[in-house]
Amino acid sequence: MLKKMPLESAIGTQLAHDITEISERGFKGPAFRKGQTIRAEDVCRLQRLGKNQLYEIRLEEDEIHENDAARMLAEGLAGTGVIYDESPSEGKINLYAAVDGLLTVDAATLARFNRSGPVMCATLHTNTPVKKHEPVGATRAIPLVMKRRVASDARDIAGANGGVLSVSAYKPLQAGLVITGTEISQGLIEDRFEPIFTRKVRALGGVIGGCLLVPDDADAICQAIRSHLKNGCDLLLLSAGMSVDPDDVTRRGVAMAGADTMHYGAAAIPGAMFLSAAIGDVPVLGVPACALHFGTTVFDVVLPRIMAGFRVSGEDLAMLGHGGLCRACRQCTYPSCSFGKG
């Protein structure tokens, strides 16, 4: 229950809620904090903020303050690998990645949560690579005071499947590289794929277990794959040989090496001729030549999922179509964009 008090009568009392200030210089935040004691010298500033009266909150047994409600909501929303502020501000709590990894969002449960009452949560796109301590979502209770049951029901909806947001840490996979191309294996041109693969794998916490240069020959590709598997590699990356040219035999070499599953083609540009396969428990990614010319391709969308322990199916590659058209920005900001996150 809220009891209105004239501003002068509020001197000596404690604020029941944060009071926000929006300055001409662009600042937006609490000018006064919940629990702060109002002094006589605060009156003029409060009036400039449009406050001519304040409110005393007398909570009923079945009611809860916005900050306490926000803590309750964050508890339900935060899954594995997600932490949140212990001190909410203005009824809002931010949620953060606890580790470097891949953010996943249960979008269906998030929608149910946001429809459950006067509560809200906004998140980054699912499948976004994130850094430790990076904000991944925010939640708040909309009213200053709400029914405790409403907050607890929303929390239970969010937490029913282990939380709406989770961050899966990258695994230190050992990647074996197979660089295909007769012109490269013969030393006629310099390979440019190995440094790209190495940089991107290491950026996600992986290591390179070896790099083999092989001609456009299915048998040679097969033997290179088997050599990496024998040496304990738990991820295989193959370059080029993915187009419709009859000399492009990378897929055949992967099949000969014992691929259990193989999906060729991804609904995204650049990288439409991407290959995703598996030999036992070892994922195999075939990267088309576009990765030499574009800083971000389907490879950059799929690799974090593999490094976080997920597998990529044909359905996953098809679902990339919504949001799968790179805008070829002059300054690439991936993963802070929509590419591959539809």
C-alpha positions as a LaTeX table, in Angstrom:
\begin{tabular}{lrrr}
\hline
Residue & $x$ (\AA) & $y$ (\AA) & $z$ (\AA) \\
\hline
Met1 & 0.00 & 0.00 & 0.00 \\
Leu2 & 1.29 & 3.51 & $-0.88$ \\
Lys3 & 0.73 & 6.53 & 1.37 \\
Lys4 & 1.27 & 9.96 & $-0.24$ \\
Met5 & 3.30 & 12.56 & 1.70 \\
Pro6 & 3.93 & 16.24 & 0.84 \\
Leu7 & 7.60 & 16.77 & 0.13 \\
Glu8 & 8.21 & 18.89 & 3.25 \\
Ser9 & 6.63 & 16.20 & 5.43 \\
Ala10 & 8.99 & 13.57 & 4.01 \\
Ile11 & 12.11 & 15.17 & 5.54 \\
Gly12 & 13.70 & 12.63 & 7.87 \\
Thr13 & 11.99 & 9.64 & 6.25 \\
Gln14 & 13.63 & 7.02 & 4.05 \\
Leu15 & 12.92 & 6.72 & 0.35 \\
Ala16 & 10.78 & 3.75 & $-0.59$ \\
His17 & 12.24 & 3.56 & $-4.10$ \\
Asp18 & 15.01 & 4.93 & $-6.34$ \\
Ile19 & 14.33 & 8.29 & $-8.00$ \\
Thr20 & 15.68 & 8.56 & $-11.54$ \\
Glu21 & 17.40 & 11.60 & $-13.02$ \\
Ile22 & 17.78 & 12.24 & $-16.76$ \\
Ser23 & 20.24 & 15.07 & $-17.40$ \\
Glu24 & 20.78 & 17.21 & $-20.49$ \\
Arg25 & 24.26 & 15.67 & $-20.77$ \\
Gly26 & 22.78 & 12.22 & $-21.38$ \\
Phe27 & 23.06 & 10.78 & $-17.86$ \\
Lys28 & 20.25 & 8.49 & $-16.77$ \\
Gly29 & 20.35 & 6.85 & $-13.37$ \\
Pro30 & 19.24 & 7.05 & $-9.75$ \\
Ala31 & 19.68 & 10.53 & $-8.22$ \\
Phe32 & 18.37 & 9.19 & $-4.91$ \\
Arg33 & 18.52 & 5.59 & $-3.74$ \\
Lys34 & 15.93 & 3.47 & $-1.97$ \\
Gly35 & 16.49 & 3.73 & 1.79 \\
Gln36 & 18.21 & 7.13 & 1.57 \\
Thr37 & 17.10 & 9.58 & 4.27 \\
Ile38 & 15.57 & 12.76 & 2.89 \\
Arg39 & 17.24 & 15.96 & 4.15 \\
Ala40 & 15.97 & 19.54 & 4.00 \\
Glu41 & 18.66 & 20.38 & 1.43 \\
Asp42 & 17.32 & 17.63 & $-0.86$ \\
Val43 & 13.94 & 19.29 & $-1.33$ \\
Cys44 & 14.96 & 21.70 & $-4.11$ \\
Arg45 & 16.64 & 18.96 & $-6.14$ \\
Leu46 & 13.63 & 16.70 & $-5.76$ \\
Gln47 & 11.38 & 19.49 & $-6.99$ \\
Arg48 & 13.61 & 19.97 & $-10.05$ \\
Leu49 & 13.11 & 16.27 & $-10.71$ \\
Gly50 & 9.35 & 16.83 & $-10.70$ \\
Lys51 & 8.75 & 15.41 & $-7.22$ \\
Asn52 & 6.33 & 17.44 & $-5.12$ \\
Gln53 & 5.31 & 14.49 & $-3.00$ \\
Leu54 & 6.81 & 11.18 & $-1.99$ \\
Tyr55 & 5.30 & 7.89 & $-0.94$ \\
Glu56 & 5.60 & 5.72 & 2.09 \\
Ile57 & 5.28 & 2.03 & 1.33 \\
Arg58 & 3.46 & $-0.21$ & 3.74 \\
Leu59 & 3.68 & $-3.69$ & 2.29 \\
Glu60 & 0.90 & $-6.13$ & 2.93 \\
Glu61 & 1.85 & $-9.70$ & 3.72 \\
Asp62 & 1.16 & $-10.79$ & 0.13 \\
Glu63 & 3.08 & $-7.88$ & $-1.47$ \\
Ile64 & 6.71 & $-7.46$ & $-2.51$ \\
His65 & 8.89 & $-4.45$ & $-3.39$ \\
Glu66 & 10.22 & $-4.10$ & $-6.96$ \\
Asn67 & 13.85 & $-4.76$ & $-5.95$ \\
Asp68 & 12.99 & $-7.92$ & $-4.03$ \\
Ala69 & 10.81 & $-9.04$ & $-6.93$ \\
Ala70 & 13.70 & $-8.46$ & $-9.36$ \\
Arg71 & 16.00 & $-10.70$ & $-7.30$ \\
Met72 & 13.34 & $-13.40$ & $-7.38$ \\
Leu73 & 12.97 & $-13.09$ & $-11.17$ \\
Ala74 & 16.73 & $-13.23$ & $-11.79$ \\
Glu75 & 16.97 & $-16.38$ & $-9.67$ \\
Gly76 & 14.61 & $-18.17$ & $-12.03$ \\
Leu77 & 16.04 & $-16.76$ & $-15.26$ \\
Ala78 & 19.72 & $-17.51$ & $-14.59$ \\
Gly79 & 20.78 & $-20.95$ & $-15.74$ \\
Thr80 & 24.19 & $-22.60$ & $-15.87$ \\
Gly81 & 27.02 & $-20.17$ & $-16.53$ \\
Val82 & 24.95 & $-17.05$ & $-15.76$ \\
Ile83 & 25.27 & $-14.76$ & $-12.74$ \\
Tyr84 & 23.38 & $-11.61$ & $-11.76$ \\
Asp85 & 23.64 & $-8.44$ & $-9.69$ \\
Glu86 & 23.08 & $-8.87$ & $-5.99$ \\
Ser87 & 21.94 & $-5.23$ & $-5.63$ \\
Pro88 & 19.11 & $-4.30$ & $-8.00$ \\
Ser89 & 18.58 & $-0.69$ & $-9.01$ \\
Glu90 & 15.19 & 0.82 & $-9.80$ \\
Gly91 & 13.68 & $-2.67$ & $-9.81$ \\
Lys92 & 16.12 & $-3.91$ & $-12.46$ \\
Ile93 & 18.84 & $-6.59$ & $-12.35$ \\
Asn94 & 21.43 & $-7.32$ & $-15.04$ \\
Leu95 & 22.49 & $-10.89$ & $-15.85$ \\
Tyr96 & 26.05 & $-11.68$ & $-16.94$ \\
Ala97 & 28.09 & $-14.50$ & $-18.44$ \\
Ala98 & 30.06 & $-16.28$ & $-15.73$ \\
Val99 & 32.49 & $-17.73$ & $-18.30$ \\
Asp100 & 33.65 & $-17.25$ & $-21.88$ \\
Gly101 & 31.27 & $-19.35$ & $-23.93$ \\
Leu102 & 28.13 & $-19.60$ & $-26.02$ \\
Leu103 & 24.89 & $-18.03$ & $-24.81$ \\
Thr104 & 21.71 & $-20.00$ & $-25.36$ \\
Val105 & 18.26 & $-18.58$ & $-24.71$ \\
Asp106 & 15.08 & $-20.61$ & $-24.28$ \\
Ala107 & 13.03 & $-18.22$ & $-26.39$ \\
Ala108 & 9.71 & $-20.02$ & $-25.89$ \\
Thr109 & 10.03 & $-19.92$ & $-22.09$ \\
Leu110 & 11.20 & $-16.31$ & $-22.27$ \\
Ala111 & 8.00 & $-15.41$ & $-24.10$ \\
Arg112 & 5.87 & $-17.21$ & $-21.49$ \\
Phe113 & 7.75 & $-15.38$ & $-18.73$ \\
Asn114 & 7.16 & $-11.99$ & $-20.37$ \\
Arg115 & 3.45 & $-12.76$ & $-20.73$ \\
Ser116 & 3.05 & $-13.96$ & $-17.14$ \\
Gly117 & 2.42 & $-10.58$ & $-15.50$ \\
Pro118 & 3.96 & $-7.14$ & $-14.93$ \\
Val119 & 7.52 & $-8.45$ & $-15.38$ \\
Met120 & 10.00 & $-8.43$ & $-18.25$ \\
Cys121 & 13.31 & $-9.85$ & $-19.41$ \\
Ala122 & 15.33 & $-8.82$ & $-22.48$ \\
Thr123 & 18.31 & $-10.86$ & $-23.72$ \\
Leu124 & 20.94 & $-11.04$ & $-26.41$ \\
His125 & 20.24 & $-13.38$ & $-29.34$ \\
Thr126 & 20.60 & $-17.07$ & $-28.64$ \\
Asn127 & 23.83 & $-18.65$ & $-29.92$ \\
Thr128 & 25.80 & $-15.45$ & $-29.31$ \\
Pro129 & 29.47 & $-15.96$ & $-28.32$ \\
Val130 & 30.04 & $-13.98$ & $-25.10$ \\
Lys131 & 32.92 & $-13.08$ & $-22.81$ \\
Lys132 & 33.05 & $-13.54$ & $-19.04$ \\
His133 & 31.20 & $-10.70$ & $-17.24$ \\
Glu134 & 29.51 & $-9.55$ & $-20.48$ \\
Pro135 & 25.82 & $-8.59$ & $-20.01$ \\
Val136 & 23.54 & $-11.21$ & $-21.56$ \\
Gly137 & 20.15 & $-10.08$ & $-20.27$ \\
Ala138 & 18.23 & $-7.82$ & $-17.89$ \\
Thr139 & 15.03 & $-8.27$ & $-15.94$ \\
Arg140 & 12.80 & $-6.02$ & $-13.93$ \\
Ala141 & 9.53 & $-5.85$ & $-12.09$ \\
Ile142 & 7.34 & $-3.23$ & $-13.76$ \\
Pro143 & 5.37 & $-1.82$ & $-10.78$ \\
Leu144 & 6.90 & $-0.46$ & $-7.58$ \\
Val145 & 4.88 & $-2.97$ & $-5.55$ \\
Met146 & 3.44 & $-6.22$ & $-6.81$ \\
Lys147 & 1.80 & $-9.33$ & $-5.47$ \\
Arg148 & 4.35 & $-11.84$ & $-4.17$ \\
Arg149 & 2.53 & $-14.69$ & $-5.89$ \\
Val150 & 2.86 & $-12.97$ & $-9.29$ \\
Ala151 & 6.64 & $-12.68$ & $-8.84$ \\
Ser152 & 7.03 & $-16.24$ & $-7.60$ \\
Asp153 & 4.93 & $-17.63$ & $-10.46$ \\
Ala154 & 7.08 & $-15.75$ & $-12.99$ \\
Arg155 & 10.23 & $-17.08$ & $-11.32$ \\
Asp156 & 8.89 & $-20.64$ & $-11.48$ \\
Ile157 & 8.04 & $-20.28$ & $-15.19$ \\
Ala158 & 11.58 & $-19.03$ & $-15.91$ \\
Gly159 & 13.25 & $-21.76$ & $-13.90$ \\
Ala160 & 11.11 & $-24.70$ & $-14.96$ \\
Asn161 & 13.73 & $-25.99$ & $-17.41$ \\
Gly162 & 16.82 & $-24.86$ & $-15.56$ \\
Gly163 & 16.64 & $-21.17$ & $-16.44$ \\
Val164 & 16.01 & $-19.13$ & $-19.56$ \\
Leu165 & 19.63 & $-18.06$ & $-20.13$ \\
Ser166 & 22.70 & $-20.27$ & $-19.96$ \\
Val167 & 26.31 & $-19.94$ & $-21.09$ \\
Ser168 & 28.21 & $-23.09$ & $-22.07$ \\
Ala169 & 31.96 & $-22.76$ & $-21.60$ \\
Tyr170 & 34.21 & $-23.52$ & $-24.55$ \\
Lys171 & 36.04 & $-26.84$ & $-24.45$ \\
Pro172 & 39.80 & $-27.02$ & $-25.15$ \\
Leu173 & 39.36 & $-29.10$ & $-28.29$ \\
Gln174 & 42.39 & $-30.23$ & $-30.29$ \\
Ala175 & 41.81 & $-29.37$ & $-33.93$ \\
Gly176 & 43.43 & $-31.19$ & $-36.82$ \\
Leu177 & 43.71 & $-29.08$ & $-39.97$ \\
Val178 & 43.54 & $-30.50$ & $-43.49$ \\
Ile179 & 44.36 & $-27.93$ & $-46.17$ \\
Thr180 & 43.30 & $-29.21$ & $-49.59$ \\
Gly181 & 44.50 & $-28.07$ & $-52.99$ \\
Thr182 & 47.06 & $-29.52$ & $-55.39$ \\
Glu183 & 48.49 & $-26.06$ & $-56.07$ \\
Ile184 & 49.11 & $-25.62$ & $-52.31$ \\
Ser185 & 50.53 & $-29.08$ & $-51.64$ \\
Gln186 & 52.95 & $-28.62$ & $-54.55$ \\
Gly187 & 54.10 & $-25.27$ & $-53.19$ \\
Leu188 & 52.87 & $-23.30$ & $-56.20$ \\
Ile189 & 50.92 & $-20.89$ & $-54.00$ \\
Glu190 & 51.06 & $-20.10$ & $-50.30$ \\
Asp191 & 48.36 & $-21.46$ & $-48.01$ \\
Arg192 & 46.30 & $-18.78$ & $-46.28$ \\
Phe193 & 43.81 & $-21.03$ & $-44.48$ \\
Glu194 & 46.06 & $-22.33$ & $-41.69$ \\
Pro195 & 46.54 & $-18.93$ & $-39.96$ \\
Ile196 & 42.79 & $-18.24$ & $-40.19$ \\
Phe197 & 41.89 & $-21.60$ & $-38.64$ \\
Thr198 & 44.58 & $-21.27$ & $-35.97$ \\
Arg199 & 43.51 & $-17.78$ & $-34.92$ \\
Lys200 & 39.83 & $-18.65$ & $-34.67$ \\
Val201 & 40.32 & $-21.94$ & $-32.83$ \\
Arg202 & 42.73 & $-20.43$ & $-30.30$ \\
Ala203 & 40.39 & $-17.48$ & $-29.71$ \\
Leu204 & 37.84 & $-19.99$ & $-28.38$ \\
Gly205 & 40.31 & $-21.83$ & $-26.15$ \\
Gly206 & 41.21 & $-24.66$ & $-28.55$ \\
Val207 & 44.62 & $-25.91$ & $-29.67$ \\
Ile208 & 45.98 & $-26.98$ & $-33.04$ \\
Gly209 & 46.99 & $-30.64$ & $-33.17$ \\
Gly210 & 48.65 & $-30.47$ & $-36.58$ \\
Cys211 & 48.24 & $-29.20$ & $-40.12$ \\
Leu212 & 48.48 & $-31.39$ & $-43.25$ \\
Leu213 & 48.61 & $-30.08$ & $-46.82$ \\
Val214 & 47.10 & $-32.51$ & $-49.31$ \\
Pro215 & 46.29 & $-32.46$ & $-53.05$ \\
Asp216 & 42.79 & $-32.58$ & $-54.50$ \\
Asp217 & 42.65 & $-36.34$ & $-54.08$ \\
Ala218 & 39.97 & $-38.13$ & $-52.07$ \\
Asp219 & 42.34 & $-40.88$ & $-50.92$ \\
Ala220 & 44.89 & $-38.32$ & $-49.67$ \\
Ile221 & 42.19 & $-36.36$ & $-47.86$ \\
Cys222 & 40.90 & $-39.57$ & $-46.25$ \\
Gln223 & 44.39 & $-40.54$ & $-45.06$ \\
Ala224 & 45.02 & $-37.06$ & $-43.62$ \\
Ile225 & 41.77 & $-37.24$ & $-41.64$ \\
Arg226 & 42.64 & $-40.70$ & $-40.30$ \\
Ser227 & 46.11 & $-39.49$ & $-39.32$ \\
His228 & 44.63 & $-36.65$ & $-37.24$ \\
Leu229 & 42.16 & $-39.04$ & $-35.60$ \\
Lys230 & 45.00 & $-41.43$ & $-34.73$ \\
Asn231 & 46.85 & $-38.53$ & $-33.11$ \\
Gly232 & 43.90 & $-37.77$ & $-30.82$ \\
Cys233 & 42.34 & $-34.76$ & $-32.53$ \\
Asp234 & 38.74 & $-34.21$ & $-31.44$ \\
Leu235 & 37.84 & $-31.65$ & $-34.12$ \\
Leu236 & 38.69 & $-31.71$ & $-37.83$ \\
Leu237 & 38.74 & $-28.60$ & $-40.03$ \\
Leu238 & 39.09 & $-28.94$ & $-43.80$ \\
Ser239 & 39.57 & $-26.08$ & $-46.22$ \\
Ala240 & 38.23 & $-25.58$ & $-49.73$ \\
Gly241 & 37.27 & $-28.23$ & $-52.28$ \\
Met242 & 33.60 & $-27.59$ & $-51.44$ \\
Ser243 & 32.19 & $-26.21$ & $-54.69$ \\
Val244 & 30.65 & $-27.93$ & $-57.75$ \\
Asp245 & 33.96 & $-28.21$ & $-59.63$ \\
Pro246 & 34.65 & $-31.90$ & $-60.47$ \\
Asp247 & 38.11 & $-31.48$ & $-58.91$ \\
Asp248 & 36.55 & $-30.58$ & $-55.56$ \\
Val249 & 36.63 & $-33.96$ & $-53.83$ \\
Thr250 & 36.79 & $-32.94$ & $-50.15$ \\
Arg251 & 33.32 & $-34.32$ & $-49.42$ \\
Arg252 & 34.26 & $-37.66$ & $-50.96$ \\
Gly253 & 37.39 & $-37.83$ & $-48.81$ \\
Val254 & 35.33 & $-37.14$ & $-45.67$ \\
Ala255 & 32.88 & $-39.90$ & $-46.62$ \\
Met256 & 35.73 & $-42.36$ & $-47.27$ \\
Ala257 & 37.19 & $-41.58$ & $-43.82$ \\
Gly258 & 34.03 & $-42.95$ & $-42.21$ \\
Ala259 & 31.63 & $-40.05$ & $-41.77$ \\
Asp260 & 28.50 & $-41.20$ & $-39.95$ \\
Thr261 & 26.55 & $-38.08$ & $-40.86$ \\
Met262 & 27.21 & $-35.38$ & $-43.43$ \\
His263 & 25.28 & $-32.17$ & $-44.21$ \\
Tyr264 & 26.38 & $-30.13$ & $-47.22$ \\
Gly265 & 25.08 & $-26.62$ & $-47.67$ \\
Ala266 & 24.08 & $-23.93$ & $-45.19$ \\
Ala267 & 21.29 & $-21.36$ & $-45.58$ \\
Ala268 & 23.62 & $-18.41$ & $-45.12$ \\
Ile269 & 25.84 & $-16.13$ & $-47.20$ \\
Pro270 & 28.82 & $-16.09$ & $-47.16$ \\
Gly271 & 29.40 & $-19.80$ & $-46.65$ \\
Ala272 & 26.53 & $-21.51$ & $-48.46$ \\
Met273 & 28.78 & $-24.45$ & $-49.48$ \\
Phe274 & 29.68 & $-25.24$ & $-45.87$ \\
Leu275 & 30.03 & $-28.88$ & $-44.80$ \\
Ser276 & 29.18 & $-30.31$ & $-41.38$ \\
Ala277 & 29.88 & $-33.97$ & $-40.67$ \\
Ala278 & 30.87 & $-36.31$ & $-37.87$ \\
Ile279 & 33.13 & $-39.34$ & $-37.60$ \\
Gly280 & 32.03 & $-41.02$ & $-34.41$ \\
Asp281 & 32.13 & $-38.31$ & $-31.74$ \\
Val282 & 34.50 & $-36.10$ & $-33.72$ \\
Pro283 & 32.91 & $-33.15$ & $-35.58$ \\
Val284 & 34.20 & $-32.38$ & $-39.07$ \\
Leu285 & 33.77 & $-28.92$ & $-40.59$ \\
Gly286 & 34.46 & $-28.21$ & $-44.26$ \\
Val287 & 35.03 & $-24.52$ & $-44.92$ \\
Pro288 & 34.62 & $-23.10$ & $-48.45$ \\
Ala289 & 37.09 & $-20.64$ & $-49.97$ \\
Cys290 & 34.90 & $-17.63$ & $-49.13$ \\
Ala291 & 36.49 & $-17.68$ & $-45.67$ \\
Leu292 & 39.66 & $-16.31$ & $-47.32$ \\
His293 & 37.82 & $-13.21$ & $-48.51$ \\
Phe294 & 35.29 & $-12.50$ & $-45.77$ \\
Gly295 & 36.16 & $-11.94$ & $-42.11$ \\
Thr296 & 32.91 & $-13.60$ & $-41.00$ \\
Thr297 & 31.21 & $-16.59$ & $-42.63$ \\
Val298 & 29.08 & $-19.55$ & $-41.58$ \\
Phe299 & 32.26 & $-21.02$ & $-40.12$ \\
Asp300 & 32.27 & $-18.26$ & $-37.45$ \\
Val301 & 28.65 & $-19.06$ & $-36.61$ \\
Val302 & 29.15 & $-22.83$ & $-36.31$ \\
Leu303 & 32.61 & $-23.04$ & $-34.70$ \\
Pro304 & 31.57 & $-21.54$ & $-31.31$ \\
Arg305 & 28.70 & $-24.04$ & $-31.09$ \\
Ile306 & 31.09 & $-26.92$ & $-31.69$ \\
Met307 & 33.64 & $-25.55$ & $-29.21$ \\
Ala308 & 30.87 & $-25.22$ & $-26.60$ \\
Gly309 & 30.01 & $-28.91$ & $-26.95$ \\
Phe310 & 26.99 & $-28.70$ & $-29.25$ \\
Arg311 & 26.50 & $-30.58$ & $-32.50$ \\
Val312 & 25.19 & $-28.97$ & $-35.67$ \\
Ser313 & 22.47 & $-30.78$ & $-37.61$ \\
Gly314 & 21.06 & $-30.26$ & $-41.07$ \\
Glu315 & 18.07 & $-28.61$ & $-39.40$ \\
Asp316 & 20.41 & $-26.15$ & $-37.66$ \\
Leu317 & 22.05 & $-25.24$ & $-40.97$ \\
Ala318 & 18.64 & $-24.75$ & $-42.58$ \\
Met319 & 17.46 & $-22.52$ & $-39.72$ \\
Leu320 & 20.35 & $-20.13$ & $-40.37$ \\
Gly321 & 18.37 & $-18.72$ & $-43.30$ \\
His322 & 16.50 & $-16.25$ & $-41.09$ \\
Gly323 & 19.26 & $-13.73$ & $-40.34$ \\
Gly324 & 21.79 & $-15.61$ & $-42.45$ \\
Leu325 & 22.48 & $-12.83$ & $-44.96$ \\
Cys326 & 25.62 & $-10.94$ & $-43.98$ \\
Arg327 & 25.26 & $-7.19$ & $-44.52$ \\
Ala328 & 28.97 & $-6.89$ & $-45.44$ \\
Cys329 & 29.44 & $-3.88$ & $-43.17$ \\
Arg330 & 32.53 & $-1.82$ & $-43.83$ \\
Gln331 & 33.50 & $-2.38$ & $-40.17$ \\
Cys332 & 32.56 & $-5.92$ & $-39.14$ \\
Thr333 & 31.07 & $-6.07$ & $-35.63$ \\
Tyr334 & 30.27 & $-9.79$ & $-35.44$ \\
Pro335 & 29.11 & $-11.24$ & $-33.07$ \\
Ser336 & 27.41 & $-7.95$ & $-32.16$ \\
Cys337 & 25.03 & $-8.27$ & $-35.11$ \\
Ser338 & 22.19 & $-10.49$ & $-36.29$ \\
Phe339 & 24.19 & $-12.67$ & $-38.71$ \\
Gly340 & 23.40 & $-16.34$ & $-38.15$ \\
Lys341 & 21.20 & $-15.76$ & $-35.12$ \\
Gly342 & 17.69 & $-15.92$ & $-36.56$ \\
\hline
\end{tabular}
